[in-house]
Amino acid sequence: MMEKLDKDWITNGLIDFEYKKYVLLAYLQHVQNNFDQDKLYPFLSDLIAHYQDVQSFKNRKTLLKTGFPKEITKIDLEKLRLSYESVTEDSELMEALEEIVEYALPEMKNTLGIGKELYETVEADLHIEPVGIVPLYKDEGYVMLEMAPQKRTDIYQYKISKFVMSGEGFRSIYLKLIRSMRRGLGETFEGIKMGLIKTYQALPNPATFLLQAHKPYPVKETVVPIAKRLVLQTVREME
């Protein structure tokens, strides 16, 4: 099964429609198999990048074709209209590439739709809320993750970095797993937070968030990437 698709898969190697179709479908099947297991990353982001590359290839080819020199083939004096024909016709190679592109875009878009639906389902199932009082400084803190019916609480330390690129401000977030524990009967999230403050004194008043889901999802491939976005969004809304 094709687990990865080269960035230049359309133009690299044998330019044959049936071969490229096989390569593409094998890759898309691998991506969909991971979606079926509720695994989003890196499969969704990779597929989006490939889709954008194919769309860009199609647009560049269209611009190239419209830029070819043309000659007048017909003059309609009654309607005052000129008819043109491109001097350069598509070669067999270009026709094959166009066939591949026209086939690939809807197939990719269909699989992207499955990934988008999974992303929205997981995001809707994840509930985030602050634990205790939220301090003014929220660029560092903790995220507690619990997914039913598991009895485990995973505790992550997060840090938000801010940077400027091309005159625009951006934010990135880093999550690091620091502890996994079984929350005992009567043990509260506020109590766990107080224990973190005693253990990690570098953050005496940390922003802390609880993230809960109604079912267990793959942590590394799905929950953590979406959790990063949710924490960034929540912190931004609190400013």
N, C-alpha and C positions, 0 to 999 in steps of 0.2 A: 504494500500500500504506500502511496506517495504521501509522506509526512510533511514535506516542504516543497514549495514551488519557488524556483529561481526567479529573481527579479526580472531577468530578461528571457523568461521562458517562451515568450511568443516568437522571438527572433533567433534564439539560440538553438543550435542543432538542426535537426531535420525539419524543414518547413513543409509539413504535410498535415492537412486538416484532420484526418482520422487519427494520426499519431498525437497531435496536440489535444484533440478531444479526449483521448485516453488519459493523457497526462493530467489534464484539468479535472476530469471526473474522478480520477483516483485521489487527487488532492482534496477535492470538495467532499468526497466520501469520508476521508480521514477527519476533516473539520467537523462534519455533521456527526460522526461517531462520538467525538468529544462533546459536542453540544448535547447529544442524547444522554451523556453522563453528567450533565450540568457543569461541564468545564468550559469556561469562557476564554481564558487567556493562557497563552498568547494567540490563540486561534482566531478570535474575533478581530483583534487589531491587525494581525497579519493579513487576513482576508480583506479588510477594509483597504489596506495599503495596496494590495494586488488589484483590487477593483479600481481604485483611483489611477493606478498605473495604466491599466487597460483603457480606461476612459480617456486619459491623457494621450495615449498612443493614437486612439481613434481621432481625437481632436487635432493632433499634429498632422495626421495623414490627410484630414479634410482641408486644413490650411495649406498643406503642400499641394494638394490637387487643385485648389482654387487659385493658387499662385502660378500654375503652369501657363505658358503663353497660349493664346487662342487666336484662331483665324476666323474671318467672316465667311460663313457658308451660305447665307441667304440674306437678301435685302428686300424687305416688304415696303415699297414706296407708299402704298395706300395707307398702311397703319404706321408708317414711319418707324419701323422696327428692324433691328439687325439681329440675326441669329449667329451664334458663335459655336465653335467646336474646339475642344482642347487639342492642341497639336500633339501632346504627349499622352498616349493611351496607357492605362494600367497594364503592367506586365503580368505574367502568370504568377510571379512571386507576390506582387502587391495584391492581386486578387485572392491568393491563398491567405495572406495575412488578414485581409478584410473579412474573409469568411470565418477565420478563427476568432477575430475580435467580435464580430456580430453574434457568434455562438456563445462566446465566453461571458459577455456582459449580463444577459438575463440569467444564465446559470449561476453566476456569482451572486447576483442580486437576490435570487431565491434563497440561497444558503445564508446570505447576510440577514434576510428577513427572519430566518429561524434563530440566528444568534441574537438579533435585536429583541425578539420576543422573549427569549430566555433572560437576557439582561434585565428587561423591564419587569419580568416576573420575580427575579431575585431581589431587585432593588425595592419592589413594592413589599416584599416579605421582610426585609430588614428594617427594624425599628431602632432609631437612635434617640437617646435622651441623656441630658447631663446627670451626673451623680454628684449630689451636694451642691454647694454654692460655686458658681462659675467665676473665676477670678478675671481681672482685667487682662492679664497676660495669658493668652490662649495658644501661643505658637508652640508650646511644649506641654505634654501631659500624657494621659493614659487612655487606652480604649479597652474595655472589658467585653469580650465576645462570648455569647452563649447561644447554642443552637439546640432546640428541642429535637428529640427527647434525651439528648446527651446531658449528663450531669457534670460536665466539665466546663470550667471557665478559663478561657485563654486571655492573658493580660498582655497587651502590647504597649510599648512606649512609642509615642509619636512626636515628630518634630516637623514643623512647617518652615520652609525656607522661601524667602521672597527675593526675586531678581527682576531686572529690567532687560528687555531685549527689543531692539528696534523701537525704543521709546515707549514700549508698553510694559506694564507690570504683570508679572506672572507669579504663581505660587506652586511649589512642589511639596510633597509630604513623604516622609519616611516612617515606616512602621517596623518595629523590632519586637519580636516575641521575647518577653522576659520571664514569664511564668505561666504554667498550666496547673490548675488546682481543681479539686472537687469541693464545691461550696456546700458546707455542712448545713444541717437543719437549723434554721434560725439565724444563719450567718447572712448579714446584709451586705449590699454593695458599698454602702457608706462605711461599714466596718472594714471591708477589704481595702477601700481607699485610705483609711487611717493607717492600715498596716503598711501600705506602699509608702506613705509619707515617713513613717518611722524607719523603713528599710532604705529608702532612696532619699536621703536628706538634701540632695542637690535641688530637689523640687519641693519646697516646703508648703506650697499652696497650688497644687497642680490642677489644671483643667482635666476633668475625667468624664468620659462618656461611656454609656452602656449601649451595646449593639446586640440585639436579639433577633433570632429567626425562628420560624415555626417548624423548620425541618433542617437536617444537616446538609449543607452544600460543601463541595470541595473547597477547602480553606485557601490554599495557595492559588489555585487557578481561577477562583470565582469570588470568594468572600473578601479577601484582602484587597484586590483591585477596586471593588465597589465600595468597600469601607473607606478607602482613602478618599474617594470622591465625596462620600457622605460627610466625613469629618471636615474636609475643606469647606464644603457647602455650609455646614452647620456653624462653623467658626466664623465664616464670612457674614452669615446672617445675624450673628450676635454682635458684630462690631458696630 
